[in-house]
Amino acid sequence: MSRRTAPAKKTDDETFACRVRIIIPGGGLGEKLQAIQDMFRERFGRVWAMHAGERGIPDTAYLYSNDPVALAECVTALGLEIDARPKKTP
């Protein structure tokens, strides 16, 4: 019997100290996605992650980092809208 590895989102939930859920605009992120990736690569190197939002909360994404101040600065600098709705629990 083979053991499956945990999904990256679950691993990132456990690995990273900080997570922020952002709202994806109706037309998508477009060029802003590249700006997010560029800024996060510059600021955090390879130690960050981005995942789609959870089921039941459409049009959201999660950004992960270990530095809450830098994460907040990036979100503000990029003009991203934070989704403050509570996380769904199973």
LUMBAZA-177457 format. One record per residue: residue in three letters; x, y, z of N, C-alpha, C in turn. Coordinates in nm, 3 decimals. Layout:
ALA, X, Y, Z, X, Y, Z, X, Y, Z
...
***
This chain:
MET, 0.084, -0.117, 0.000, 0.000, 0.000, 0.000, 0.090, 0.124, 0.000
SER, 0.062, 0.214, -0.090, 0.144, 0.336, -0.098, 0.076, 0.449, -0.020
ARG, 0.159, 0.534, 0.032, 0.107, 0.647, 0.110, 0.111, 0.772, 0.023
ARG, 0.001, 0.845, 0.020, -0.006, 0.968, -0.059, 0.052, 1.083, 0.022
THR, 0.118, 1.172, -0.047, 0.169, 1.290, 0.021, 0.056, 1.389, 0.043
ALA, 0.071, 1.472, 0.144, -0.031, 1.573, 0.174, -0.034, 1.678, 0.065
PRO, -0.151, 1.733, 0.034, -0.158, 1.842, -0.065, -0.074, 1.962, -0.018
ALA, -0.018, 2.033, -0.115, 0.069, 2.148, -0.083, -0.004, 2.251, 0.003
LYS, -0.132, 2.275, -0.022, -0.205, 2.374, 0.057, -0.208, 2.334, 0.204
LYS, -0.231, 2.208, 0.232, -0.235, 2.161, 0.370, -0.096, 2.175, 0.433
THR, 0.006, 2.137, 0.360, 0.143, 2.150, 0.411, 0.176, 2.297, 0.436
ASP, 0.139, 2.385, 0.345, 0.167, 2.528, 0.362, 0.090, 2.587, 0.479
ASP, -0.033, 2.540, 0.501, -0.111, 2.585, 0.618, -0.034, 2.555, 0.747
GLU, 0.035, 2.443, 0.750, 0.108, 2.403, 0.870, 0.248, 2.463, 0.876
THR, 0.308, 2.493, 0.762, 0.447, 2.538, 0.756, 0.462, 2.687, 0.779
PHE, 0.380, 2.766, 0.712, 0.396, 2.911, 0.718, 0.323, 2.971, 0.839
ALA, 0.388, 3.069, 0.899, 0.333, 3.134, 1.018, 0.219, 3.230, 0.982
CYS, 0.220, 3.285, 0.862, 0.122, 3.388, 0.825, 0.049, 3.350, 0.697
ARG, -0.079, 3.381, 0.697, -0.161, 3.356, 0.579, -0.260, 3.471, 0.568
VAL, -0.279, 3.522, 0.447, -0.380, 3.624, 0.425, -0.464, 3.581, 0.305
ARG, -0.596, 3.599, 0.318, -0.687, 3.565, 0.208, -0.721, 3.693, 0.136
ILE, -0.698, 3.694, 0.006, -0.728, 3.812, -0.075, -0.847, 3.783, -0.166
ILE, -0.913, 3.890, -0.207, -1.026, 3.879, -0.299, -0.975, 3.892, -0.442
ILE, -1.018, 3.800, -0.526, -0.984, 3.805, -0.668, -1.093, 3.886, -0.738
PRO, -1.057, 3.993, -0.809, -1.158, 4.074, -0.879, -1.234, 3.991, -0.983
GLY, -1.352, 4.038, -1.020, -1.436, 3.968, -1.116, -1.367, 3.929, -1.246
GLY, -1.278, 4.012, -1.294, -1.206, 3.983, -1.419, -1.076, 3.907, -1.397
GLY, -1.052, 3.862, -1.274, -0.928, 3.791, -1.243, -0.818, 3.889, -1.204
LEU, -0.702, 3.834, -1.176, -0.589, 3.918, -1.135, -0.518, 3.981, -1.254
GLY, -0.524, 3.916, -1.370, -0.459, 3.970, -1.490, -0.310, 3.994, -1.466
GLU, -0.264, 4.113, -1.503, -0.122, 4.146, -1.489, -0.080, 4.159, -1.344
LYS, -0.176, 4.178, -1.255, -0.143, 4.189, -1.113, -0.083, 4.059, -1.060
LEU, -0.120, 3.945, -1.120, -0.063, 3.817, -1.078, 0.089, 3.819, -1.095
GLN, 0.136, 3.868, -1.208, 0.280, 3.875, -1.231, 0.346, 3.970, -1.132
ALA, 0.280, 4.081, -1.100, 0.333, 4.176, -1.002, 0.343, 4.111, -0.864
ILE, 0.242, 4.032, -0.827, 0.244, 3.960, -0.699, 0.363, 3.865, -0.696
GLN, 0.376, 3.785, -0.801, 0.484, 3.687, -0.806, 0.621, 3.755, -0.802
ASP, 0.637, 3.862, -0.879, 0.766, 3.933, -0.881, 0.799, 3.992, -0.744
MET, 0.703, 4.059, -0.681, 0.729, 4.121, -0.551, 0.758, 4.016, -0.445
PHE, 0.682, 3.908, -0.445, 0.704, 3.805, -0.344, 0.837, 3.734, -0.365
ARG, 0.874, 3.709, -0.490, 1.006, 3.647, -0.516, 1.118, 3.738, -0.470
GLU, 1.103, 3.867, -0.496, 1.206, 3.964, -0.455, 1.213, 3.974, -0.303
ARG, 1.100, 3.976, -0.239, 1.095, 3.998, -0.094, 1.122, 3.871, -0.013
PHE, 1.069, 3.758, -0.060, 1.077, 3.635, 0.019, 1.162, 3.525, -0.044
GLY, 1.215, 3.550, -0.162, 1.292, 3.444, -0.230, 1.199, 3.330, -0.267
ARG, 1.236, 3.210, -0.226, 1.153, 3.092, -0.257, 1.064, 3.051, -0.140
VAL, 1.063, 3.132, -0.033, 0.992, 3.094, 0.088, 0.859, 3.169, 0.099
TRP, 0.767, 3.136, 0.009, 0.631, 3.189, 0.011, 0.545, 3.098, -0.074
ALA, 0.416, 3.113, -0.065, 0.325, 3.030, -0.145, 0.197, 3.106, -0.173
MET, 0.127, 3.061, -0.276, -0.003, 3.117, -0.312, -0.092, 3.001, -0.355
HIS, -0.213, 2.998, -0.300, -0.309, 2.893, -0.333, -0.447, 2.952, -0.355
ALA, -0.527, 2.879, -0.430, -0.667, 2.920, -0.451, -0.740, 2.916, -0.318
GLY, -0.846, 2.995, -0.308, -0.927, 2.997, -0.187, -0.995, 2.862, -0.165
GLU, -1.069, 2.855, -0.057, -1.132, 2.729, -0.021, -1.270, 2.714, -0.085
ARG, -1.318, 2.594, -0.086, -1.453, 2.568, -0.138, -1.553, 2.645, -0.055
GLY, -1.652, 2.699, -0.121, -1.756, 2.773, -0.052, -1.724, 2.921, -0.040
ILE, -1.601, 2.960, -0.067, -1.564, 3.101, -0.068, -1.497, 3.128, -0.203
PRO, -1.576, 3.154, -0.305, -1.521, 3.171, -0.439, -1.445, 3.303, -0.453
ASP, -1.365, 3.310, -0.557, -1.293, 3.432, -0.594, -1.200, 3.482, -0.485
THR, -1.130, 3.388, -0.420, -1.030, 3.426, -0.320, -0.903, 3.345, -0.344
ALA, -0.795, 3.392, -0.287, -0.668, 3.321, -0.290, -0.597, 3.346, -0.158
TYR, -0.509, 3.254, -0.122, -0.429, 3.269, -0.001, -0.285, 3.298, -0.038
LEU, -0.224, 3.391, 0.034, -0.082, 3.421, 0.023, -0.019, 3.381, 0.156
TYR, 0.092, 3.308, 0.149, 0.159, 3.258, 0.269, 0.300, 3.314, 0.279
SER, 0.343, 3.341, 0.403, 0.478, 3.389, 0.430, 0.508, 3.362, 0.578
ASN, 0.633, 3.377, 0.616, 0.670, 3.366, 0.757, 0.691, 3.502, 0.821
ASP, 0.681, 3.610, 0.743, 0.705, 3.744, 0.794, 0.576, 3.826, 0.783
PRO, 0.503, 3.846, 0.894, 0.375, 3.914, 0.886, 0.386, 4.061, 0.843
VAL, 0.491, 4.129, 0.883, 0.507, 4.270, 0.846, 0.532, 4.282, 0.696
ALA, 0.624, 4.203, 0.644, 0.653, 4.207, 0.500, 0.533, 4.164, 0.418
LEU, 0.459, 4.064, 0.466, 0.339, 4.019, 0.395, 0.237, 4.133, 0.388
ALA, 0.214, 4.201, 0.499, 0.120, 4.314, 0.501, 0.168, 4.426, 0.410
GLU, 0.297, 4.454, 0.409, 0.351, 4.559, 0.323, 0.330, 4.525, 0.175
CYS, 0.352, 4.400, 0.138, 0.332, 4.358, -0.001, 0.186, 4.370, -0.041
VAL, 0.096, 4.324, 0.044, -0.048, 4.331, 0.014, -0.089, 4.476, -0.005
THR, -0.042, 4.564, 0.082, -0.075, 4.707, 0.072, -0.015, 4.768, -0.053
ALA, 0.112, 4.741, -0.079, 0.181, 4.799, -0.195, 0.116, 4.757, -0.326
LEU, 0.065, 4.635, -0.330, 0.002, 4.584, -0.453, -0.145, 4.623, -0.464
GLY, -0.199, 4.684, -0.358, -0.339, 4.726, -0.362, -0.436, 4.609, -0.360
LEU, -0.399, 4.500, -0.293, -0.485, 4.383, -0.287, -0.590, 4.401, -0.178
GLU, -0.709, 4.352, -0.204, -0.817, 4.362, -0.106, -0.820, 4.235, -0.020
ILE, -0.813, 4.253, 0.111, -0.813, 4.140, 0.203, -0.957, 4.095, 0.228
ASP, -0.976, 3.964, 0.231, -1.106, 3.905, 0.261, -1.106, 3.864, 0.408
ALA, -1.183, 3.932, 0.489, -1.183, 3.908, 0.633, -1.290, 3.812, 0.681
ARG, -1.361, 3.748, 0.589, -1.462, 3.649, 0.632, -1.392, 3.535, 0.708
PRO, -1.458, 3.477, 0.808, -1.396, 3.368, 0.882, -1.371, 3.247, 0.792
LYS, -1.266, 3.175, 0.824, -1.236, 3.054, 0.749, -1.342, 2.948, 0.775
LYS, -1.379, 2.878, 0.670, -1.478, 2.769, 0.686, -1.413, 2.654, 0.760
THR, -1.488, 2.591, 0.848, -1.438, 2.473, 0.918, -1.520, 2.354, 0.876
PRO, -1.455, 2.239, 0.868, -1.527, 2.118, 0.822, -1.634, 2.074, 0.918
***
